[in-house]
Amino acid sequence: MKTEKQKLQVAHVTFELDQSACTFSLKAGEAVHAKDRRALFSGHITPEMGLQLRQLAEAVEDIRQLKLEVEDG
C-alpha cells in the first residue's frame, strides 16, 4: 500500500502529513544539509488539531494586519 504524504511549507518549516498513518512531522524546510532536514517533532493528528491550527492562522493574520495598519499610519 502506497503511503499518502503531503508536504506544506510555512515560512522555514515544512509540515509533512501522512494520511494513512494519521501523523504529522515538522522539519527544517530550508536546511542546507540533509541531516538537518529530519523531523524536529512528530505526532498523531488529533481531532482538535484543525481548530488549533485555524486559531494560529487567525492570530498570525491579526499580527500581520496590525503591522499594515501601523505602517499606513
C-alpha positions as CSV (number, residue, x, y, z in Angstrom):
1,M,0.0,0.0,0.0
2,K,1.4,3.4,-1.0
3,T,1.6,6.0,1.8
4,E,-0.1,9.3,1.0
5,K,2.1,12.1,2.2
6,Q,1.6,15.8,1.7
7,K,4.2,18.5,2.3
8,L,3.3,22.1,3.1
9,Q,5.8,24.8,3.5
10,V,5.1,27.5,6.2
11,A,8.0,30.0,6.3
12,H,11.1,28.0,7.3
13,V,9.1,24.9,8.4
14,T,7.9,22.0,6.4
15,F,4.8,20.2,7.6
16,E,4.7,16.6,6.4
17,L,1.3,14.9,6.7
18,D,0.9,11.2,6.4
19,Q,-2.7,10.4,5.6
20,S,-2.5,6.6,6.0
21,A,-0.8,6.8,9.5
22,C,-2.8,9.9,10.5
23,T,0.5,11.6,11.6
24,F,2.5,14.7,11.0
25,S,6.1,15.8,11.3
26,L,7.7,19.2,11.4
27,K,11.0,19.6,9.5
28,A,13.5,22.4,9.0
29,G,12.3,23.1,5.4
30,E,15.2,25.3,4.3
31,A,18.0,23.4,6.0
32,V,21.1,23.3,3.8
33,H,22.3,19.8,4.9
34,A,20.1,16.7,4.5
35,K,20.9,15.6,8.1
36,D,19.2,18.8,9.3
37,R,16.0,18.1,7.4
38,R,14.9,15.2,9.6
39,A,11.8,15.5,11.7
40,L,12.2,18.0,14.6
41,F,8.9,16.9,16.0
42,S,6.2,14.4,15.0
43,G,3.0,13.1,16.4
44,H,-0.5,11.9,15.7
45,I,-3.1,14.2,14.2
46,T,-5.7,14.8,16.9
47,P,-9.4,15.8,16.5
48,E,-8.8,19.3,17.8
49,M,-5.7,20.0,15.7
50,G,-7.6,21.6,12.8
51,L,-9.3,24.1,15.1
52,Q,-6.0,24.9,16.9
53,L,-4.2,25.5,13.5
54,R,-7.1,27.8,12.4
55,Q,-6.7,29.7,15.6
56,L,-3.0,30.0,15.0
57,A,-3.6,31.2,11.4
58,E,-6.1,33.9,12.7
59,A,-3.5,35.1,15.3
60,V,-0.8,35.3,12.6
61,E,-3.2,37.2,10.3
62,D,-4.2,39.6,13.2
63,I,-0.5,40.4,13.7
64,R,0.1,41.0,10.0
65,Q,-2.9,43.2,9.8
66,L,-1.8,45.3,12.8
67,K,1.6,45.8,11.2
68,L,0.0,47.0,8.0
69,E,-2.2,49.5,10.0
70,V,0.9,50.8,11.8
71,E,2.8,51.2,8.5
72,D,-0.2,53.1,7.0
73,G,-0.2,55.4,10.0
